[in-house]
């Protein structure tokens, strides 16, 4: 499954400046409404800073976050709001946490985002 990913710095900055943030122990989710998007697709961005570690660890953290998104999209596409972009920022503990626990934390953060809508 091919994800629509954010590539431009401008999109990451907009998400950080105007998006809603949801914190977890292992990552931060930034949710931003893309009003200029005509395709109704969700876009995803992944960030792992140098605090995580060297390039190998940062890439591993991004692969973990990417696989979380793919697993959730396969389960239920309705978890993600239409026309929104999501930026995931890794924290240091993401590399030591089991995938199942990350999966549950991510679903919990998404449910918080839906609660803020209603």
ABEGO torsion letter per residue (X at the ends): XBBBBBABAAAAAAAAAABBBBBBAABBBBBBBBAABAAGBBBBBBBBBAAAEBAAAAAAAAAAAAAAAAAAAAABAAABBBGBBBBBBBBAAAAABBAAAAAAAAAAAAAAAAAAAX
